[in-house]
Amino acid sequence: MEIIQATDHELWRIEITENLKIINSEIDIIVNNIKAKIFEHESLGTWEPWDLEKEFNPDYYKEKGYLDVSENPKFRKIVDACNCLGQNYIAVQSAWFKSKKYPNHYLWFPKFYENEDWDNKIINDGEKIIQRCKKPEKYNNWYNSTINNPGRRIITFPRSIDNLGFRLYKFAGIFEIDMEKSSHKNGVILNLKEKKLKI
């Protein structure tokens, strides 16, 4: 399902309960359909072969000049996403950075699943984030320091695991704190403000 959403492709199925000759015939039909689609895109000048290495390469996105949620950009390492946005790091061991390039912006690499430190969720089809610290001794300081920075924009790359088991950091957009809905009880609520970021 993730691949279908990311690539907006057509899905063709082969019925494998038929005999081998029919299965091979259906495969031939699909191969011919794929070739026809490639030819159509080549004729329109819109054909771009899939390049796995390019897909995760920060330079690819720098050349494009933007990140767009609708195109599902992702990186294998936090440092790659950071350097795509002008941080110029050699290595990183954090999930939160002040941007060197974008004033009043921060880069955030959250885990959107509960763990011993955090209970973070992304909901409403990626439009809203709920952030909660699970450490009682740190909660007050965390909440107050976070909520006392209104207006800052958070460039967000949630950590995820793809269908092959690889860790990835996907661009989810630029979020801002919702000062009205955030509370000590509810946690920090962030709303999606931008789906595209110019590099």
C-alpha positions in Angstrom: 0.0 0.0 0.0 2.9 2.4 0.8 4.4 1.9 -2.6 1.0 2.5 -4.3 0.5 5.7 -2.5 4.1 6.9 -3.1 4.1 6.2 -6.9 0.4 6.6 -7.8 0.7 3.6 -10.1 -1.8 1.2 -11.5 -2.2 -2.2 -10.0 -2.6 -5.3 -12.2 -3.2 -8.7 -10.8 -2.5 -12.2 -12.2 -4.9 -15.0 -11.3 -2.6 -17.9 -10.3 -5.3 -20.5 -10.0 -5.4 -20.9 -13.8 -3.0 -23.2 -15.7 0.5 -22.2 -16.5 -0.2 -21.3 -20.1 -2.9 -18.8 -19.1 -0.6 -17.3 -16.3 2.2 -16.8 -18.9 -0.3 -15.2 -21.2 -1.4 -12.8 -18.5 2.2 -11.9 -17.7 2.8 -11.1 -21.4 -0.2 -8.8 -21.4 1.1 -6.9 -18.3 4.6 -6.7 -19.8 3.2 -5.2 -23.0 1.1 -2.8 -21.0 4.2 -1.6 -19.1 6.2 -1.1 -22.3 3.3 0.9 -23.7 3.2 3.1 -20.6 7.0 3.7 -20.8 6.6 4.6 -24.5 3.8 7.0 -23.7 5.8 8.8 -21.0 8.9 8.9 -23.2 6.9 10.5 -26.0 5.6 13.1 -23.5 9.1 13.7 -22.0 7.9 12.6 -18.6 9.7 9.2 -18.3 12.1 8.9 -15.4 13.5 5.5 -14.6 13.5 4.4 -11.0 16.9 4.9 -9.5 17.0 3.5 -5.9 20.3 5.3 -5.0 19.1 8.6 -6.4 15.9 8.3 -4.4 17.9 8.6 -1.1 20.6 10.9 -2.3 20.5 14.5 -0.8 22.1 15.9 -4.0 19.1 14.6 -6.0 16.7 16.8 -3.9 19.1 19.7 -3.9 19.1 19.6 -7.7 15.3 19.5 -7.8 15.3 22.5 -5.4 12.5 21.3 -3.1 11.0 18.6 -0.9 7.3 17.8 -1.4 5.3 15.5 0.8 3.3 14.3 -2.2 6.5 12.9 -3.7 7.3 11.0 -0.6 11.0 12.1 -0.2 13.0 10.1 2.2 16.5 9.6 3.5 18.4 6.6 4.9 20.2 8.7 7.6 19.4 11.7 9.7 22.7 13.3 8.6 21.6 13.0 4.9 18.3 14.9 5.5 20.2 17.5 7.6 22.8 18.1 4.9 20.2 18.3 2.2 18.9 21.3 4.1 22.3 23.0 4.6 23.4 21.7 8.0 26.8 20.4 6.7 27.3 17.8 9.4 29.8 14.9 9.3 27.7 12.8 11.7 24.8 13.3 14.1 23.6 11.7 17.3 20.4 13.7 17.9 16.9 14.0 16.6 16.4 17.8 17.0 18.4 20.6 15.4 18.1 24.3 14.9 18.3 25.1 11.2 21.4 26.9 9.9 19.6 27.9 6.7 16.0 28.6 7.6 15.4 31.3 10.3 13.2 30.2 13.2 13.0 26.6 11.8 14.1 23.4 13.4 14.7 19.9 12.1 13.0 17.1 13.9 13.3 13.3 13.5 10.6 11.8 15.7 9.5 8.2 16.3 5.8 8.0 15.9 5.3 5.0 18.1 5.4 4.8 21.9 8.8 4.1 23.5 10.2 4.6 27.0 10.8 8.3 26.5 8.0 9.5 24.2 4.5 8.9 23.1 4.3 10.7 19.8 1.5 10.3 17.2 0.8 11.7 13.8 -2.9 11.7 13.0 -5.6 13.2 10.6 -3.7 11.9 7.5 -0.5 13.6 8.5 -2.1 16.9 9.3 -1.6 16.9 13.1 1.1 15.7 15.6 0.6 15.0 19.3 3.8 15.0 21.3 4.1 13.8 24.9 7.2 13.2 27.0 6.8 10.1 29.2 9.4 11.0 31.8 7.5 12.6 34.8 10.7 14.2 36.1 11.3 15.9 32.8 7.7 16.6 31.7 7.3 20.1 33.1 10.6 21.5 31.8 10.0 19.9 28.4 6.5 21.2 28.1 7.3 24.8 29.3 10.4 25.1 27.1 8.5 23.8 24.1 5.4 25.9 24.5 7.4 29.1 25.3 8.7 29.1 21.7 5.5 30.0 19.7 5.8 30.6 16.0 8.8 28.4 15.4 8.4 26.1 12.4 9.4 22.5 12.6 10.6 20.6 9.5 9.6 17.1 10.3 11.1 13.7 9.2 9.5 10.8 11.0 11.4 7.7 11.4 9.8 4.7 9.7 10.6 1.1 8.6 9.9 0.3 5.0 8.5 -3.1 3.7 12.1 -4.4 3.4 13.0 -3.6 7.0 15.1 -0.5 6.2 15.0 2.5 8.5 14.0 5.7 6.7 13.3 9.3 7.5 10.5 10.7 5.4 9.7 14.4 4.9 6.2 14.9 6.5 6.1 18.7 6.1 6.5 21.8 8.2 4.6 22.0 11.4 3.8 24.7 14.0 2.6 24.5 17.6 -1.1 24.9 18.2 -1.1 27.2 21.2 -4.8 26.9 21.8 -5.0 23.1 21.8 -1.7 22.3 23.5 -2.0 21.8 27.2 -0.1 20.2 30.1 -2.7 17.4 30.0 -3.0 16.9 26.2 0.7 17.4 25.4 2.1 19.6 22.6 -0.2 19.7 19.5 1.4 20.6 16.2 -0.5 21.4 12.9 0.8 20.9 9.4 1.4 24.3 7.7 3.4 23.5 4.6 3.8 20.4 2.5 6.5 21.8 0.3 9.9 23.1 1.3 12.2 25.0 -1.1 15.9 24.0 -0.8 
